[in-house]
Amino acid sequence: SLGLENIEDLKADLEQALAILDRLGTGADRFELLMAAAAAAFASGQPRRAVTLTQEAIAEADRSEHPDQASRAVSARERASHYAIELDSGGSSPVDFASEAARLVAELPESALTARVLATRARALLWVESAKAGELLEQAVAVADRVGSPHLAADALISRALLARRGVVADDGARLLEEALLRAGEGTVGSAIRLRALRFSATLHLDDTTADLALAAADEGVRLARDSGLTWTSYGIELHLLRGWALMGLGRWDEVVERANRIMYEPSPSASILGIQALAIQVARGDEGAQTTLTRLRSMNDAYVQSQVDLDELRLALAAGRLEEVRGAGPRVAEQLRALGMTTEELHLLAIVTEAYARSDDQEGLRTSLTRAAELVLTPSLRGNYGQLLHARVRAEASAALGQDAVAAWAEVARLADASGRVPDHVHAMAREFEARLERGDRSEATQALASAAVSGARALGQEFLAERVLGIAQRSRLSLGSGASADSPLTPREQEVLELAAQGATNGEIGKALFITTKTASVHVSHILAKLGASSRTQAVALARRRGLLSD
């Protein structure tokens, strides 16, 4: 496949050829050049330019007397719709292009072009007239099968899978995506179709199954995008971001933060989303830098980004005990999320405000939250593992204040978190279940083991404040958690590994190679170790660590 620089050169050459043709007025095939230039523009990440060029191709086809004039007129309109779908807003409507293509193709013999027009028109209508889109996709698959075009059937199956996820058509979205991957084929077109399938497979696994399966799909998609030169496309970008969400779910936070720190300040389409991911981790860790990141993200004119920032701002307020602020802002943020159709984020919001209602003993607020959460989980996209996990968390937050069994409620959250492979949610649930057990006077070995696991898990995530909270509660309750959860070590497991290598005389570069992290990340870990141990140099840090029993002699 062509690299992005080569595609840019090709586009420039094609447009130069068009300019020469226009000046000379020769009989060369201007339509073919326009279509090729549009495809090159699209491949180089310029869908708006691609639409402009296909509009010129439409005009060229309509006034020509070429033997294939009718099919050219259809093809140009179908491509214009396809390219316009990639545009976020403004410009010509993909629905208009696709509708006109459908009207014209109906006058031609059935062919692969027929299937392509049906599938593209369905994609244009996907979020506008979902039922109609479902009918068109069924027709597209049937036509593609009759004319022997499996890759076109695959593309239509992906769109049908999206409708299945929304409950518009009665089918299994996961099965449809798997079939699409099998039928997509190879080559540039096949790669683009498989990329789209993998993007939605990653989302499906994040919502319905486990984070590790989502990561596997995202990893495969990222590799495919890189190898096929499609990293710039919306699906290529989204797969990178989905990979970040999957890593976060698995508790591999350092990897997410490291990548975010490298590119979150670049003017790239994914930079703001990586900033959101970094912010979420900073907030979860109680990092002092969270407010700085939040302020920077506030300057971005993106509704999705602002909604995520709203949630993290409320989490910060909740952690600081500003309960009235959370309760007051909750309805406003909820209204914004509903307007954007962000149902998963609204469940996250309900978990936040429900905790504030519980701590304020606001019974009416609790009932309102529980009612809304029960409504949201009826949404098809929230019926999977993750939606059930978030719903369980809302119920658990309210349980104690409503006189219900909080231990059972948090144990259920932990079970669902474990089933979906969500490590941070599991750690949080264990910590809360431990607190609930002590509230009812349970000092059993099982309770102690739960606390120890919560402390170990929190430290592995870099959530020192959570580990210290559990240890503090245990200490006040005169409950021994054993050496495994000792508060003597302020270091995370990763920092402990770095410390041990530093004690052996390893440089930051050598530490990075040994732990498969960058030299910069190793340097950051060393800086954290020095700060936590109160040392001014690596040598002093090693000496202090040995005195505190953090290193063997």
Secondary structure as UniProt FT lines:
FT   HELIX           4..24
FT   HELIX           30..43
FT   TURN            44..45
FT   HELIX           47..63
FT   TURN            67..68
FT   HELIX           69..85
FT   HELIX           94..105
FT   TURN            106..107
FT   HELIX           112..125
FT   TURN            126..128
FT   HELIX           130..147
FT   HELIX           150..165
FT   TURN            166..167
FT   HELIX           173..183
FT   HELIX           187..208
FT   HELIX           211..228
FT   TURN            231..232
FT   HELIX           234..249
FT   TURN            250..251
FT   HELIX           253..263
FT   TURN            264..265
FT   TURN            269..270
FT   HELIX           271..285
FT   TURN            288..289
FT   HELIX           290..298
FT   HELIX           303..319
FT   TURN            320..321
FT   HELIX           323..340
FT   HELIX           343..359
FT   TURN            360..361
FT   HELIX           363..376
FT   TURN            377..378
FT   HELIX           380..382
FT   HELIX           385..399
FT   TURN            400..403
FT   HELIX           406..419
FT   TURN            420..421
FT   HELIX           423..439
FT   TURN            440..441
FT   HELIX           445..461
FT   HELIX           464..476
FT   TURN            477..478
FT   HELIX           483..485
FT   TURN            487..488
FT   HELIX           493..503
FT   TURN            504..505
FT   HELIX           508..515
FT   HELIX           519..533
FT   HELIX           538..547
FT   TURN            548..549
//
